[in-house]
Amino acid sequence: MGFFQQSRRWLTTIALVILLTFTTACSAATAKEPQAARPIQTAQPGSYGQLARGNSVVGQDFGNWVVTTSQGLIKDAYVRDNNKLGVVISSQVRPTEVKDLAKSLAQGFHKNFPNQDLTVLVYAPDKKLILTAQYDEQSKQVQYQSAS
């Protein structure tokens, strides 16, 4: 891989981290009070699809926002119970960038769903779990666990 391609990918990752951090920080000030968790129905229960990105309206909105602002780095996202975010990354994300991406997602997720422990599950393009990031509200720290 050429120097310019490697630099471009690295800069794209940094830009995404900055974009997610500042956009969620700015939108948190104007964020609406979370709506009551209303279930979102998919076309066929149990089948994988990109019809819904959350099991509540607010979760679906956040899942849509994550995919839209990721500039192709995240192929799909799903928010469950307003405290778990699962993302499927694209092949553009290098293994060395996954942890930084998970941290950025955890920070943005916390700004939109405050005052609770949160979990970010990062899946490879083949939908196999590769990393779990857990945000602890009490310590304000993110713990990482690689899938084995």
C-alpha positions as CSV (number, residue, x, y, z in Angstrom):
1,M,0.0,0.0,0.0
2,G,1.4,3.3,-1.0
3,F,2.3,6.1,1.4
4,F,-0.5,8.3,0.1
5,Q,-3.2,5.6,0.5
6,Q,-2.0,4.9,4.0
7,S,-2.0,8.6,4.9
8,R,-5.4,9.1,3.3
9,R,-6.9,6.3,5.4
10,W,-5.3,7.6,8.6
11,L,-6.5,11.1,7.9
12,T,-10.0,9.8,7.2
13,T,-10.1,8.0,10.6
14,I,-8.9,11.1,12.4
15,A,-11.5,13.2,10.5
16,L,-14.3,10.7,11.5
17,V,-13.2,10.8,15.2
18,I,-13.2,14.6,15.2
19,L,-16.5,14.8,13.3
20,L,-18.2,12.4,15.7
21,T,-16.9,14.1,18.7
22,F,-17.8,17.7,17.7
23,T,-21.1,16.8,16.0
24,T,-22.3,14.9,19.0
25,A,-21.1,17.6,21.3
26,C,-22.9,20.3,19.4
27,S,-26.0,18.3,18.9
28,A,-26.2,17.3,22.6
29,A,-26.9,20.9,23.5
30,T,-30.0,20.9,21.3
31,A,-30.9,17.3,21.8
32,K,-34.5,16.5,22.5
33,E,-35.5,14.8,25.7
34,P,-35.5,11.0,24.9
35,Q,-38.8,9.8,23.7
36,A,-40.5,6.8,25.3
37,A,-39.0,3.6,23.9
38,R,-41.4,2.6,21.2
39,P,-40.6,-0.6,19.4
40,I,-39.7,-0.4,15.7
41,Q,-41.0,-3.2,13.6
42,T,-39.0,-4.9,10.9
43,A,-40.5,-6.6,7.9
44,Q,-39.5,-10.2,9.0
45,P,-38.7,-10.9,12.6
46,G,-35.3,-12.7,13.0
47,S,-34.0,-11.8,9.5
48,Y,-31.1,-9.4,9.1
49,G,-31.9,-6.3,7.3
50,Q,-31.2,-2.6,7.3
51,L,-34.8,-1.6,7.8
52,A,-34.5,-0.4,11.4
53,R,-31.5,0.9,13.2
54,G,-32.9,0.8,16.7
55,N,-35.6,-0.7,18.8
56,S,-36.8,2.8,19.8
57,V,-37.4,6.0,17.7
58,V,-34.5,7.8,19.4
59,G,-32.2,4.8,19.0
60,Q,-33.1,4.5,15.3
61,D,-32.4,8.2,14.8
62,F,-29.0,7.8,16.4
63,G,-28.2,4.6,14.4
64,N,-29.1,6.4,11.1
65,W,-26.9,9.4,12.2
66,V,-23.9,7.1,12.8
67,V,-24.1,5.5,9.4
68,T,-24.8,8.8,7.6
69,T,-21.9,10.7,9.2
70,S,-19.3,7.8,9.1
71,Q,-18.4,8.6,5.4
72,G,-18.5,4.9,4.5
73,L,-16.5,3.6,7.5
74,I,-19.7,2.1,9.1
75,K,-22.0,0.0,7.0
76,D,-24.7,-0.5,9.5
77,A,-25.6,0.4,13.1
78,Y,-28.3,-0.7,15.6
79,V,-29.2,0.8,19.0
80,R,-30.8,-1.6,21.5
81,D,-32.5,-0.5,24.7
82,N,-30.8,3.0,24.3
83,N,-27.7,1.6,26.0
84,K,-26.1,-0.8,23.4
85,L,-24.8,0.3,20.0
86,G,-23.7,-2.3,17.5
87,V,-21.9,-1.2,14.4
88,V,-20.7,-3.2,11.3
89,I,-17.5,-1.5,10.0
90,S,-16.5,-1.5,6.4
91,S,-13.3,-3.0,5.0
92,Q,-11.9,0.6,4.9
93,V,-11.3,0.5,8.6
94,R,-7.9,-0.8,9.4
95,P,-7.4,-3.1,12.5
96,T,-5.3,-0.5,14.2
97,E,-8.1,2.1,13.8
98,V,-10.9,0.0,15.4
99,K,-10.2,1.0,19.0
100,D,-10.1,4.7,18.3
101,L,-13.3,4.4,16.3
102,A,-15.0,2.5,19.2
103,K,-13.9,5.2,21.6
104,S,-15.3,7.9,19.4
105,L,-18.6,6.1,19.1
106,A,-18.8,5.5,22.8
107,Q,-18.2,9.2,23.5
108,G,-20.9,10.2,21.0
109,F,-23.3,7.6,22.3
110,H,-22.8,8.8,25.9
111,K,-23.6,12.4,24.8
112,N,-26.9,11.3,23.3
113,F,-27.8,8.7,26.0
114,P,-26.3,10.2,29.2
115,N,-26.3,9.0,32.8
116,Q,-26.0,5.3,32.2
117,D,-23.5,2.6,31.4
118,L,-23.2,2.0,27.7
119,T,-21.8,-0.8,25.4
120,V,-20.5,-0.4,21.9
121,L,-20.1,-3.6,19.9
122,V,-17.9,-3.4,16.8
123,Y,-18.4,-6.1,14.1
124,A,-16.2,-6.9,11.2
125,P,-17.6,-6.6,7.6
126,D,-18.5,-10.3,7.9
127,K,-20.5,-9.5,11.0
128,K,-18.3,-11.3,13.5
129,L,-17.7,-9.4,16.8
130,I,-14.2,-8.0,17.0
131,L,-14.3,-5.5,19.9
132,T,-16.5,-4.5,22.8
133,A,-16.2,-1.1,24.4
134,Q,-18.0,-0.6,27.7
135,Y,-18.5,2.9,29.1
136,D,-18.8,3.1,32.8
137,E,-20.9,6.1,33.9
138,Q,-19.5,6.1,37.5
139,S,-15.8,6.1,36.5
140,K,-16.3,7.8,33.2
141,Q,-13.8,5.3,31.6
142,V,-14.1,3.0,28.6
143,Q,-12.9,-0.6,28.9
144,Y,-12.1,-2.6,25.8
145,Q,-12.4,-6.3,25.3
146,S,-11.3,-8.0,22.0
147,A,-13.3,-11.0,20.8
148,S,-11.3,-14.2,20.8
